[in-house]
Amino acid sequence: MRNGQTHLFIPGPTNIPEAVRQAMNVPMQDMRAPDFGDLTLPLFPGLKKVFKTDSRVFMFPGSGTGAWEAAISNTLNTGDKVLMSRFGQFSHLWVDMCERLGLDVVCIDVDWGKGVPLDEYAKVLEADKTHEIKAVFATQNETATGVTSDIAGVRQVLNALDHPALLFVDGVSSIASIDFRMDEWGIDLAVAGSQKGFMMPAGLSMLGVSEKALEAHKSGRMARCYFSFEDMLKMNDDGYFPYTPPTQLFYGLKKSLELMEEEGLENIFARHNRLAEGVRCAIAAWEGCRLCADDTKWHSDTVSAIVVPEDVDAKDVLSIGYHKYRTSFGAGLARLSGKVFRIGHLGDLNEVMCLAALGAAEISLYEAGAHIELGSGVAAAQAHFAGTAGASMKIAAE
Ligand SMILES: *Cc1c(COP(=O)(O)O)cnc(C)c1O
């Protein structure tokens, strides 16, 4: 039975703007045609603007995980020592990939609810006098816990010690949604995927690569083939790809970049912050619930992971939301299963969509046995939205 819309409030794939969906509805075309570059070439400067880099951006057919692998396999050598931290399922998976690709991983485990441990990084890097550590990894936005880390801070740590390690940043759930400055923060490899802030289907992974990383690529000996920078470099400048590219996704990206340009990156960040604040007000109003992020400095503007009361099973909240209210929330991942559900508030989203998400979350929590007052979260978010001017309202008024 279909009665009205289903609702998607997971932190990726996110809601796709109608204009982007329409833009992808095109007939197939020849990816070796002489004018194929008319479509593809403008995408590179468009992406560079979003990454805030003057260096290189690659696009691989694949999900964000593919860009992780591309970053590693193109710039490092088997056995290289790398510094990482783990504080949620996504940072965990990145560590796992590095280990499986044969890197010598120094991993700092942090409580799930906190982010990249700058002091610990500084200690490890300071002790590394011979610069054995070739790369430092940081997950800017841990999507499993709703924790945002200080990437400029990681750069400062490296600079203060004059440490030459490459800086890898997972920006899959942050780039195009919250502040990200590849060049200014001295990021060497910046990983993104199409189905989060870029408001597109999954299938395109984007990777920002600094000049220094391109240099490292020349001596990197790890086996690579599908994700080879070299093959991309040979073809990209003419607008072509070493294998069949996802043409429809390029049309989608073209439209999504246009929408971002129209709204303005800073307005996009402000909108995400405003919507996230509304969600956080609601969570604060729900008796017995709290954010997984354990300090305001970690609060993510793209996803909120909500710890439910002890006597409530978060899986029930998800199930009631999905089956009874046709609304999807993000599940609690790995050790957070049953304890946490997540509201994704990134991409193509506005106040009323957030209120709908909160209304559905609230009734699902209530029916799952949480002793919260119906309407309390929605009212708190409404009060926040009513009491603050919105970037999106300003655009609508213009
Ligand atoms: C979604 C996500 C990934 C994985 O991306 P896929 O597109 O599913 O491969 C990696 N890191 C973070 C932070 C994410 O949010």
PDBQT file of the ligand as one rigid body, heavy atoms in Angstrom, charges set to zero:
ROOT
HETATM    1  C1  LIG A 401      29.543   6.698   4.366  1.00  0.00    +0.000 C 
HETATM    2  C2  LIG A 401      30.909   6.813   4.887  1.00  0.00    +0.000 A 
HETATM    3  C3  LIG A 401      31.979   6.055   4.384  1.00  0.00    +0.000 A 
HETATM    4  C4  LIG A 401      31.791   4.927   3.413  1.00  0.00    +0.000 C 
HETATM    5  O1  LIG A 401      31.317   5.347   2.244  1.00  0.00    +0.000 OA
HETATM    6  P1  LIG A 401      30.663   4.329   1.214  1.00  0.00    +0.000 P 
HETATM    7  O2  LIG A 401      30.204   5.291   0.181  1.00  0.00    +0.000 OA
HETATM    8  O3  LIG A 401      29.564   3.609   1.901  1.00  0.00    +0.000 OA
HETATM    9  O4  LIG A 401      31.733   3.432   0.738  1.00  0.00    +0.000 OA
HETATM   10  C5  LIG A 401      33.240   6.292   4.871  1.00  0.00    +0.000 A 
HETATM   11  N1  LIG A 401      33.465   7.214   5.803  1.00  0.00    +0.000 NA
HETATM   12  C6  LIG A 401      32.476   7.948   6.329  1.00  0.00    +0.000 A 
HETATM   13  C7  LIG A 401      32.802   8.963   7.359  1.00  0.00    +0.000 C 
HETATM   14  C8  LIG A 401      31.175   7.777   5.889  1.00  0.00    +0.000 A 
HETATM   15  O5  LIG A 401      30.184   8.514   6.418  1.00  0.00    +0.000 OA
ENDROOT
TORSDOF 0
